[in-house]
Amino acid sequence: ADNLSEALKKLKITSTDSTADSLEGCLDCLLQALAQNNMETSEKIQKSGVLQVFASLLMPQSSCTAKVANIIAEVARNEFMRNPCVDAGLIPPLVQLLNCKDQEVLLQTGRALGNICYDSHEGRNAVDHAGGAHIVVDHLRSLCSKTDPASEKLLTVFCGMLMNYSNENDTLQSQLINMGVIPTLVKLLGIHCQNAALTEMCLVAFGNLAELESSKEQFAYTNIAEELVKLFKKQIEHDKKEMIFEVLAPLAENDVIKLQLVEAGLVECLLEIVQKTVDSDKEDDIAELKTASDLMVLLLLGDESMQKLFEGGKGSVFQRVLSWIPSNSHQLQLAGALAIANFARNDGNCIHMVDNGIVQKLMDLLDRHVEDGNVTVQHAALSALRNLAIPVVNKAKMLSAGVAEAVLKFLRSEMPPVQFKLLGTLRMLIDAQAEAAEQLGKNVKLVERLVEWCEAKDHAGVMGESNRLLSALIRHSKSKDVIRTIVQSGGIKHLVTMATSEHVIMQNEALVALALIAALELVTAEKDLENAQLVQILHRLLSDDRSAPEIKYNSMVLICALIGSEPLQKEVQSMAFLEVISKLRSHENKTVAQQASLTEQRLAVES
């Protein structure tokens, strides 16, 4: 301790005119003290005011420079020392040293700047201001191909410095991307894949940058997919695999890179991991199984990568994923169902899968999760069934396979995501299927649950889908029994409200359903239509210039049907409809104009 105090005093006094030898001794003393107790020594250095002295000692031609930079690097390992280093004006001279040729000076300077930047806004700003990042990126470029130990050590330090400089800072990350650091880092990874420390630094730097959209476009122009897959195949340790996964996941959000990863053989690696870990209860294996199967699902989100793996339904990858569905692992069941939902993104794939028995596998999976089931698995299996039900030719096949009954078992679910998918699946299934629509529309339990969900104000998705299914039951069945069931369950008011939706498609579906109600069961629904103020709403829709042409057309069709009811006709007469409708005779849309003429005639006759 005495030696340290002496050295600090001496440094302050002699820094301006001392010989190199006496300085060396003081600096060695400081380094020794830092090695024994870094925190305590750093505090003493700060209190002594020596930091300001260091700024003048950082001279390119001085033999002490590397040691001074080393001391700064050691001191800056403490969070409380980073701002004082900036305040002491150390950043500009350190950045200047990045231009020198001495490898030891470069190494210690890179360490010092990297440590000062670590989690320090002020440190990063100062390095940015002094132009440090640019010089370091240039160094990476020029050293990139050198494989001697000293160069690799320097590359590792510079990578670490850039990582600390830009970590969680979008602006500085964008700056590095614009400087073209990505192709350089990818090249580094390829050349130095045998060097564990440098490889690790590259991966962390990739993880840093890969979150930014602009980086993904740059990564797509490199051979990053090939390099990462090559590196991944070599890894045995869980932590190393995890690091690569952390880079792969954000990169795989880009469709071009998805395809590159598939072509580089990532899928085979993932399938192998699943096979190795599926029966293990070790924590690391469970984590790897989840990451690998999640990544597999992510790769299937790209149209080209998905189609490449589907291979007309004959692909080995598709077959392997199918085998996950009956598995006992919830994680694999989930990934399998999500993968099927992703494969089911075009009619050809959907038709092939339904013809090859996938529906039964999904229904068996749902059956395993009816009582206290896994919500994410339920949601995924319903998503897959909903997508499969989109092609017209699949609907009847799926209905006769009992999909509607399988889905209805989840009516009791209190989980909005499951409710949402259940509703969507039923709506897809009954599209243009009159018999199925009638059967479901007469199911009082279903209709009552729909009416209840139409009021789910906290869950807009569930509310919207419930309304749409109510309307679809009427539109596709055109059945009086269905209308009576919906009236008795209190569904009319929701269809009237749906006519005021901000989505034209929903408004339209509501108006068509209401027109069918008025044509088939006006007397039964009359009271509810009156209480829901349908006539006033139609007046508003027709008067509003922003209403779409089809909304105006269907509103007029509905008015013509409503005047068959005495109380509703009186409401129509009391509300100056003729005035609004006569204006629509000159509407730019011919269909609307024609319907306006017809409606005007009907109203004139009735009045």
Buried (B, 14 or more C-beta within 10 A) or exposed (E): EEEBEEBBEBBBEBBEEBEEEEBBBBBEBBBEBBEEEBEEBBBBBBEBEBBBBBBEBBBEEBEBBBBBBBBBBBBBBBEEBBBBBBEBBBBBBBBBBBEBEBBBBBBBBBBBBBBBBBEBEBBBBBBBEBEBBBBBBBBBBEBBEBEEEEBBBBBBBBBBBBBBBBBEBEEBBBBBBEBEBBBBBBBBBBBBBEBEBBBBBBBBBBBBBBBBEBBBBBBBEBBBBBBBBBBBEEBEEBEBBBBBBBBBBBBBBBBBBBBBBBBBBBBBBBBEBBEEBBEEEEEBBBBBBBBBBBBBBBBBBBBEBBBBBBEEBEBEBBEBBBEBBEBEBBBBBBBBBBBBBBBBBBEEBBBBBBEEEBBEBBBEBBEBBEEEBBBBBBBBBBBBBBBBBBBEEBBBBBBEBEBBEBBBBBBEBEBBBBBBBBBBBBBBBBBEBEEBBBBBBBBEEBBBBBBEBBBBEEBEBBBBBBBBBBBBBBBBBBBBEBBBBBBEBBBBBBBBBBBEBEEEEBBBBBBBBBBBBBBBBBEBBBEBBBEBBBBEBBBBBBBEEEBBBBBBBBBBBBBBBBBBBEEBBEBBBEBEBBEBBBEBBEBEBEEBBBBBBEBBEBBEEEE
